[in-house]
Amino acid sequence: MILIAGGRMIDPKTGTDEIRDLVLEDGRIKYIGKFRVSDEYETVIDARGKIIVPGLVDVHVHFRDPGFTYKEDIESGAAAAARGGFTTVVCMANTNPIADNAETLRYILEKAAAAKIHVRTVAAVSLGFKGETLSDMTELKKLGAVGFSDDGIPLRDSAFVRRAMAAVKALDVPISLHEEDPALIGTAGINDGEVSASFGFAGAPAVSESSMVARDCMLALDTGAKAHFQHLSCAESVAAVRLAKQLGAQITAEVTPQHFSLTEEAVISQGSLAKLNPPLRTERDRYALISGLKDGTIDMIATDHAPHSSEEKAKPIAEAPSGMTGLETALALGITNLVRKGHLSLPDLIEKMTLAPARLYGFDAGYLAEGAPADITIFDDKECWTVSDFSSRSANSPFIGQSLSGKVKYTICGGNIVYKDTEERPHG
């Protein structure tokens, strides 16, 4: 048995926020209350001055396996997730081969079963990510796909999107949508404006995203499908989601830590490390995203963890791939840029990183209760640290060198300690 003693337990499901002890046994939470330290416990974790929360859940990661394992694989991705406090992640389908078939899906799930955390995956909406022919969703769901997404490639054809939404509604799973209209984009990954002009090209305007978000909000309303909007980046997209929710659409939305933390100005100082799809936008957009988190328009925080090699990111900015590693900095960015700045309370942040994403896929996760899975994260919300090394195979982050508040101390998955911080850093 493991005893976690004296920490501040935050459970978003019940609203509990008080000092508690937790006893873990056989992969579950056996007791919650007040308990004395004794020899019956194999491990005692002193959580005094620390925060105890459900294991974090990320519904949007790229583990690059199969096909791009020089960037990341399931094992290294799981290690990065554990270091960041995540016990459950959902992989996207843009692997090589694409996860649009039974053989590839089985490969991913077999490797995932050996990971130190819970690694789940979506399957592709369309065969070959071409947006023309639906994948065999019934078979792929039966094999273990938790939902469907062509993330990285937008679905251009409205009629096809409507058919896809009807299919996922019949299966009672979400469709997750990457919303960027290529017809409106010059160079992807950088906001169209002063920064892109300084590089000598047209970028990706906000309307390339918001126009597709508005379309698919209405299609979701029409079909009754569970539609999830990935990595919102602009004010107009937030407004469209807000309206569609008011009209009764069964939709959810996510925002990444990079989009609520940075603006397009980061591209000037960080270059391709800050090149993202969709791109970082203006301060107006950043505050609209934060407002969406505050009023519930945006339901959850997801990392869009997208590792790339240093050689790839060293290419000229117009040629370098978009994306950044995100699992190991996500919680600290939320504490530093949302909680410490008064935008969200700590319990609200935790809800958006645990219970809300777990509910998207119906996972038995995101809460703390007797009998619940022993998936737990313990962190020090006041400890300061500087972003430097990574457990991920890649290190493409614009936050390298930044000082952040909030350090994961332990990650426990299925009752097993899968990460323990051995470094002590100062409080701030």
C-alpha positions in Angstrom: 0.0 0.0 0.0 1.0 3.6 -0.6 0.1 6.4 1.8 0.0 10.0 0.5 0.0 12.1 3.6 -1.0 15.6 4.4 -1.5 17.2 1.0 -4.2 19.6 -0.2 -6.5 17.4 -2.2 -8.5 19.0 -5.0 -11.2 16.9 -6.6 -13.0 18.6 -9.4 -15.9 16.2 -9.4 -17.1 16.9 -5.9 -15.5 20.3 -5.3 -13.4 19.0 -2.4 -10.5 21.2 -1.6 -9.0 20.4 1.8 -6.1 18.6 3.5 -6.5 14.8 3.2 -4.5 11.6 3.2 -5.0 8.9 0.5 -4.3 5.2 0.8 -3.7 3.4 -2.5 -3.9 -0.4 -3.0 -4.2 -2.7 -6.0 -4.4 0.2 -8.4 -7.3 1.9 -6.7 -7.8 4.6 -4.1 -8.7 2.5 -1.0 -9.3 5.2 1.6 -9.5 9.0 1.8 -9.3 10.6 5.2 -6.8 11.0 8.0 -4.4 8.2 8.7 -1.3 7.6 10.8 2.0 6.6 9.3 2.8 3.0 10.1 4.7 -0.1 8.8 1.8 -1.4 6.9 2.5 1.0 4.1 5.2 0.0 1.6 5.6 3.7 0.6 4.8 6.9 2.4 4.7 10.1 0.3 4.9 13.3 2.4 2.6 15.6 0.5 2.6 18.4 3.1 2.6 21.8 1.3 1.8 20.0 -2.0 -1.3 19.7 -4.1 -2.9 16.3 -4.8 -5.1 16.1 -7.9 -6.4 13.5 -10.3 -3.9 12.4 -12.9 -3.9 15.0 -15.7 -5.7 14.0 -19.0 -4.6 15.2 -22.4 -6.9 14.6 -25.3 -4.5 15.8 -28.0 -0.9 14.4 -28.4 1.3 13.2 -31.2 3.5 10.3 -30.3 4.7 9.9 -33.9 4.5 6.1 -33.6 4.6 4.4 -36.2 6.6 6.1 -38.8 8.3 9.1 -37.2 9.9 7.6 -34.1 13.1 9.7 -34.5 10.9 12.5 -33.1 9.0 10.5 -30.5 7.6 7.0 -29.8 5.0 5.7 -27.5 7.5 4.9 -24.8 9.3 8.3 -24.8 6.0 10.1 -25.2 4.6 8.3 -22.1 7.7 9.3 -20.2 7.2 13.0 -21.1 3.6 12.7 -20.1 4.4 11.2 -16.8 6.9 13.9 -16.1 4.3 16.5 -16.9 1.8 14.9 -14.5 -0.4 13.2 -17.2 -1.7 9.7 -16.6 -4.0 9.5 -19.7 -3.4 10.8 -23.2 -5.1 10.4 -26.5 -2.9 10.1 -29.6 -3.8 11.5 -33.0 -4.0 9.4 -36.1 -1.4 11.2 -38.3 1.1 8.5 -38.1 2.8 6.7 -41.0 0.9 4.6 -42.0 -2.1 6.7 -41.0 -4.3 5.1 -38.3 -7.2 4.5 -40.7 -7.0 0.7 -40.7 -7.1 -2.2 -38.3 -3.5 -3.2 -38.6 -2.0 0.2 -37.7 -4.5 0.7 -34.9 -3.6 -2.7 -33.4 0.1 -1.9 -33.6 -0.5 1.4 -31.7 -2.8 -0.2 -29.1 -0.4 -3.1 -28.5 2.5 -0.7 -27.9 0.3 1.5 -25.8 -0.6 -1.4 -23.5 3.0 -1.6 -22.4 3.3 2.1 -21.6 3.7 3.4 -18.1 0.6 5.6 -18.4 -2.8 5.1 -20.2 -2.2 5.8 -23.9 -5.4 5.8 -26.0 -5.8 6.8 -29.6 -8.3 8.1 -32.1 -8.5 6.7 -35.6 -8.8 8.7 -38.8 -12.1 10.1 -40.0 -11.2 9.6 -43.7 -9.1 7.0 -45.6 -5.6 8.5 -46.2 -6.7 11.8 -44.6 -8.1 12.7 -48.1 -11.5 13.8 -46.8 -13.3 11.7 -49.4 -14.1 8.2 -48.0 -15.0 7.5 -44.4 -12.9 5.0 -42.6 -14.5 1.9 -41.2 -15.5 3.6 -38.0 -17.5 0.7 -36.7 -14.6 -1.7 -36.9 -12.1 0.8 -35.6 -14.2 1.7 -32.6 -14.6 -2.0 -31.9 -10.9 -2.5 -31.9 -10.4 0.4 -29.4 -10.4 3.8 -31.1 -12.0 6.2 -28.7 -13.0 8.7 -31.4 -12.1 10.0 -34.8 -10.0 12.9 -36.1 -8.0 13.8 -39.2 -6.0 16.3 -37.0 -3.4 18.1 -39.0 -5.6 18.0 -42.1 -8.9 20.0 -42.2 -12.0 18.4 -43.7 -12.8 20.8 -46.6 -16.0 19.2 -48.0 -19.1 20.2 -46.0 -21.1 17.3 -47.2 -18.4 14.9 -46.2 -18.2 16.5 -42.7 -22.0 16.1 -42.4 -21.7 12.4 -43.2 -18.9 12.0 -40.8 -20.8 13.6 -38.0 -23.8 11.4 -38.7 -21.5 8.4 -38.5 -19.9 9.4 -35.1 -23.3 10.2 -33.7 -24.5 6.7 -34.5 -21.4 5.3 -32.7 -21.8 7.8 -29.8 -18.2 9.0 -30.0 -16.7 12.5 -30.7 -15.3 13.8 -33.9 -12.3 16.1 -33.3 -11.8 18.8 -35.8 -8.7 20.7 -37.0 -10.1 23.9 -38.5 -7.9 25.7 -41.0 -9.0 26.4 -44.6 -5.9 26.0 -46.8 -7.5 28.1 -49.5 -7.1 31.1 -47.2 -3.6 30.5 -46.0 -0.3 31.7 -47.5 2.3 30.1 -45.3 0.9 28.0 -42.5 2.1 28.3 -38.9 2.5 32.1 -38.6 -0.4 34.5 -38.2 -1.1 36.7 -41.2 -0.1 40.2 -40.1 2.9 42.3 -39.3 5.1 39.4 -38.1 4.5 37.3 -41.3 5.1 40.4 -43.4 8.4 40.9 -41.7 9.4 37.5 -43.0 8.3 38.4 -46.4 5.2 36.2 -46.9 1.5 36.1 -46.2 0.6 33.9 -43.2 -2.5 32.1 -41.9 -5.3 34.6 -41.1 -7.8 34.1 -38.3 -10.6 33.7 -40.8 -9.0 30.5 -42.1 -9.9 29.0 -38.8 -13.1 30.9 -37.7 -14.9 30.3 -41.0 -14.5 26.5 -40.7 -15.4 26.6 -37.0 -18.6 28.5 -37.8 -19.5 26.0 -40.5 -18.9 23.0 -38.3 -20.7 24.4 -35.3 -23.8 24.6 -37.5 -23.3 21.1 -38.9 -22.9 19.8 -35.4 -26.1 21.6 -34.4 -27.9 20.1 -37.4 -26.7 16.5 -36.9 -26.6 16.4 -33.1 -23.1 14.9 -33.3 -20.5 15.3 -30.5 -18.0 17.7 -32.2 -14.8 18.7 -30.5 -12.9 21.8 -31.7 -9.2 21.4 -31.4 -6.7 24.2 -30.4 -8.8 27.3 -30.9 -6.6 30.3 -31.6 -8.7 33.3 -32.4 -11.5 35.5 -30.9 -14.0 34.8 -33.7 -13.7 31.1 -33.2 -14.5 31.5 -29.5 -17.5 33.6 -30.3 -18.8 31.0 -32.8 -18.5 28.2 -30.3 -20.1 30.3 -27.6 -23.1 31.0 -29.9 -23.4 27.3 -31.0 -23.5 26.2 -27.4 -26.2 28.7 -26.7 -28.2 27.2 -29.6 -27.9 23.7 -28.1 -25.0 22.2 -30.2 -23.3 19.2 -28.4 -19.9 20.7 -28.9 -16.7 21.1 -26.8 -13.5 23.0 -27.4 -9.9 23.0 -26.3 -7.1 25.5 -26.0 -3.4 24.9 -25.7 -1.1 26.4 -23.1 1.0 28.0 -25.9 -2.0 29.8 -27.3 -3.1 31.3 -23.9 0.5 32.1 -23.0 2.1 33.6 -26.1 1.3 35.9 -29.1 2.7 36.0 -32.6 5.5 38.2 -31.3 7.1 35.0 -30.0 8.0 34.1 -33.6 10.3 37.0 -33.8 12.4 35.9 -30.8 11.9 32.1 -31.0 11.7 31.6 -34.7 10.4 28.2 -35.8 10.1 27.0 -32.2 7.0 29.2 -32.1 5.6 28.1 -35.4 2.3 26.3 -34.8 -0.8 25.2 -36.6 -3.0 27.1 -36.0 -0.5 29.9 -35.3 0.0 32.1 -32.3 -2.1 35.2 -32.9 -2.6 38.7 -31.3 -3.0 39.8 -27.7 -6.7 40.4 -28.5 -7.0 36.7 -29.5 -5.1 35.5 -26.5 -7.4 37.3 -24.1 -10.4 36.0 -25.9 -9.1 32.5 -25.4 -8.6 33.2 -21.7 -12.1 34.7 -21.5 -13.5 31.5 -23.2 -11.8 29.4 -20.5 -13.2 31.6 -17.8 -16.9 31.5 -19.0 -16.8 27.8 -20.0 -17.0 28.3 -23.7 -13.6 26.5 -23.9 -14.0 23.3 -21.9 -10.5 22.0 -21.6 -6.8 22.5 -22.0 -4.9 20.2 -24.3 -1.2 20.3 -25.3 -1.1 19.4 -29.0 2.2 17.9 -28.0 4.0 17.8 -31.4 7.7 16.8 -31.3 10.0 17.5 -34.1 13.8 17.1 -34.5 16.2 19.9 -34.1 17.3 19.5 -37.7 13.7 20.0 -38.9 13.2 23.0 -36.8 16.5 24.5 -38.0 15.2 24.9 -41.5 14.2 28.3 -42.8 11.0 29.4 -41.1 8.8 29.0 -44.1 10.0 25.4 -44.5 10.2 24.2 -40.9 7.4 22.1 -39.6 4.8 23.5 -37.2 4.4 22.3 -33.7 6.0 22.1 -30.2 6.5 19.7 -27.4 4.0 20.5 -24.6 3.4 17.8 -22.1 6.2 18.7 -19.7 5.3 22.5 -19.5 1.5 22.4 -19.6 0.6 22.4 -15.9 3.3 25.0 -15.0 2.1 27.3 -17.9 -1.5 27.0 -16.5 -0.4 27.9 -13.0 2.0 30.7 -14.2 -0.2 32.4 -16.8 -3.8 31.6 -15.6 -3.8 31.0 -11.8 -1.0 33.4 -10.8 -2.5 36.1 -13.0 -6.0 35.7 -11.5 -7.8 34.4 -14.5 -8.6 30.9 -13.1 -8.6 29.5 -9.6 -6.4 26.4 -9.1 -9.4 24.1 -8.8 -10.8 25.5 -12.1 -7.5 24.9 -13.8 -7.4 21.3 -12.5 -11.0 20.7 -13.7 -10.0 21.8 -17.3 -7.0 19.5 -17.2 -8.6 16.4 -15.7 -12.4 16.0 -15.4 -13.4 17.9 -18.5 -11.1 16.1 -20.9 -11.9 12.7 -19.3 -15.6 13.4 -19.9 -15.0 14.0 -23.6 -14.2 10.3 -24.1 -16.1 8.9 -21.1 -12.9 7.8 -19.4 -13.0 6.6 -15.8 -10.5 9.3 -14.9 -10.3 12.9 -13.7 -11.6 12.5 -10.1 -10.5 11.3 -6.7 -12.8 9.0 -4.7 -12.6 5.8 -2.7 -12.7 3.0 -5.3 -11.5 5.3 -8.1 -8.5 4.5 -10.2 -5.2 5.4 -8.4 -4.2 7.9 -11.1 -2.9 10.8 -9.2 -0.6 13.8 -9.6 1.2 15.6 -6.8 2.7 19.0 -7.4 4.1 22.0 -5.7 2.3 25.0 -7.1 4.8 27.5 -5.7 8.0 25.9 -6.8 9.9 27.8 -9.5 11.9 26.0 -12.2 13.5 26.9 -15.5 12.6 25.0 -18.6 15.6 23.2 -19.9 15.8 19.4 -20.5 13.0 17.1 -21.6 12.0 13.5 -21.2 10.5 13.8 -24.7 12.8 12.6 -27.5 12.5 16.2 -28.9 13.1 19.6 -27.4 11.2 22.0 -29.8 9.8 24.4 -27.2 9.6 28.2 -27.3 9.6 28.1 -23.4 13.2 26.9 -23.0 14.9 29.2 -20.6 11.7 30.6 -19.1 11.1 30.4 -15.3 7.7 28.9 -14.5 5.8 28.2 -11.3 4.4 24.8 -10.5 6.5 21.6 -10.4 5.2 18.0 -10.7 6.7 16.0 -7.8 5.0 12.6 -8.3 2.9 11.0 -11.0 1.1 7.8 -10.0 -0.7 5.7 -12.6 -2.7 2.6 -11.7 -1.2 2.8 -8.2 2.4 2.8 -9.6 4.8 5.7 -9.2 5.7 6.4 -12.8 7.5 9.7 -12.1 9.3 11.2 -9.1 11.0 14.6 -9.1 14.4 14.3 -7.5 15.4 18.0 -7.9 14.6 20.6 -5.3 14.1 24.2 -6.6 13.3 27.5 -4.8 9.8 28.7 -4.2 8.6 32.0 -5.7 
